[in-house]
């Protein structure tokens, strides 16, 4: 990713939506739920059905992100992290590349919304 695009994304806030605003689109398949935390953070649980795509890979080689983005042109990307900061950064980067993306806050918000949480083995 180019440095200028990254800097622009850092200072351009992405749309913020609560999990409750995203649930129906995720369930009907018009949106993808993506956890942008790092792998060691997933051990505390993940939102069921979320793609596990770390921010470090989005900002780097995109080995894990490549396939997900290839099939996501017509879908909204709903991103969450631990508290919302990294999800906002990732959403801004993706928006700058032409994707529809929103910052859906932190993992605790997803768990509190009633969305099922899955345990992850360490």
BELWORA-V988839 format. One record per residue. N is the residue number from 1. RES is the residue in one small letter. SS is DSSP state (hx for helix, st for strand, lp for the rest). NEAR is the number of other C-alpha atoms within 12 Angstrom. Layout:
n->N res->RES ss->SS near->NEAR
n->N res->RES ss->SS near->NEAR
//
This chain:
n->1 res->x ss->lp near->20
n->2 res->x ss->lp near->15
n->3 res->x ss->hx near->12
n->4 res->x ss->hx near->12
n->5 res->x ss->hx near->21
n->6 res->x ss->hx near->23
n->7 res->x ss->hx near->18
n->8 res->x ss->hx near->22
n->9 res->x ss->hx near->27
n->10 res->x ss->hx near->24
n->11 res->x ss->hx near->18
n->12 res->x ss->lp near->19
n->13 res->x ss->lp near->25
n->14 res->x ss->lp near->32
n->15 res->x ss->lp near->27
n->16 res->x ss->st near->26
n->17 res->x ss->lp near->25
n->18 res->x ss->lp near->24
n->19 res->x ss->hx near->31
n->20 res->x ss->hx near->21
n->21 res->x ss->hx near->21
n->22 res->x ss->hx near->31
n->23 res->x ss->hx near->28
n->24 res->x ss->hx near->17
n->25 res->x ss->hx near->18
n->26 res->x ss->hx near->27
n->27 res->x ss->hx near->19
n->28 res->x ss->lp near->13
n->29 res->x ss->lp near->18
n->30 res->x ss->lp near->21
n->31 res->x ss->st near->31
n->32 res->x ss->st near->37
n->33 res->x ss->st near->42
n->34 res->x ss->st near->44
n->35 res->x ss->st near->42
n->36 res->x ss->lp near->43
n->37 res->x ss->lp near->37
n->38 res->x ss->lp near->23
n->39 res->x ss->hx near->24
n->40 res->x ss->hx near->16
n->41 res->x ss->hx near->23
n->42 res->x ss->hx near->29
n->43 res->x ss->hx near->17
n->44 res->x ss->hx near->20
n->45 res->x ss->lp near->28
n->46 res->x ss->st near->36
n->47 res->x ss->st near->40
n->48 res->x ss->lp near->25
n->49 res->x ss->lp near->23
n->50 res->x ss->lp near->32
n->51 res->x ss->st near->29
n->52 res->x ss->st near->32
n->53 res->x ss->lp near->37
n->54 res->x ss->lp near->31
n->55 res->x ss->hx near->35
n->56 res->x ss->hx near->23
n->57 res->x ss->hx near->20
n->58 res->x ss->hx near->34
n->59 res->x ss->lp near->29
n->60 res->x ss->lp near->18
n->61 res->x ss->lp near->14
n->62 res->x ss->lp near->18
n->63 res->x ss->lp near->17
n->64 res->x ss->lp near->22
n->65 res->x ss->hx near->27
n->66 res->x ss->hx near->17
n->67 res->x ss->hx near->14
n->68 res->x ss->hx near->25
n->69 res->x ss->hx near->26
n->70 res->x ss->hx near->14
n->71 res->x ss->lp near->16
n->72 res->x ss->lp near->24
n->73 res->x ss->lp near->21
n->74 res->x ss->lp near->17
n->75 res->x ss->lp near->23
n->76 res->x ss->st near->33
n->77 res->x ss->st near->45
n->78 res->x ss->st near->51
n->79 res->x ss->st near->50
n->80 res->x ss->st near->46
n->81 res->x ss->st near->40
n->82 res->x ss->lp near->32
n->83 res->x ss->lp near->22
n->84 res->x ss->lp near->32
n->85 res->x ss->hx near->27
n->86 res->x ss->hx near->35
n->87 res->x ss->hx near->43
n->88 res->x ss->hx near->37
n->89 res->x ss->hx near->39
n->90 res->x ss->hx near->50
n->91 res->x ss->hx near->45
n->92 res->x ss->hx near->36
n->93 res->x ss->hx near->36
n->94 res->x ss->hx near->37
n->95 res->x ss->hx near->30
n->96 res->x ss->hx near->25
n->97 res->x ss->lp near->20
n->98 res->x ss->lp near->18
n->99 res->x ss->lp near->26
n->100 res->x ss->st near->27
n->101 res->x ss->st near->38
n->102 res->x ss->st near->38
n->103 res->x ss->st near->41
n->104 res->x ss->st near->44
n->105 res->x ss->st near->39
n->106 res->x ss->st near->31
n->107 res->x ss->hx near->39
n->108 res->x ss->hx near->24
n->109 res->x ss->hx near->26
n->110 res->x ss->hx near->37
n->111 res->x ss->hx near->24
n->112 res->x ss->hx near->16
n->113 res->x ss->lp near->20
n->114 res->x ss->lp near->15
n->115 res->x ss->lp near->25
n->116 res->x ss->lp near->19
n->117 res->x ss->st near->22
n->118 res->x ss->st near->18
n->119 res->x ss->lp near->16
n->120 res->x ss->lp near->16
n->121 res->x ss->lp near->12
n->122 res->x ss->lp near->10
//
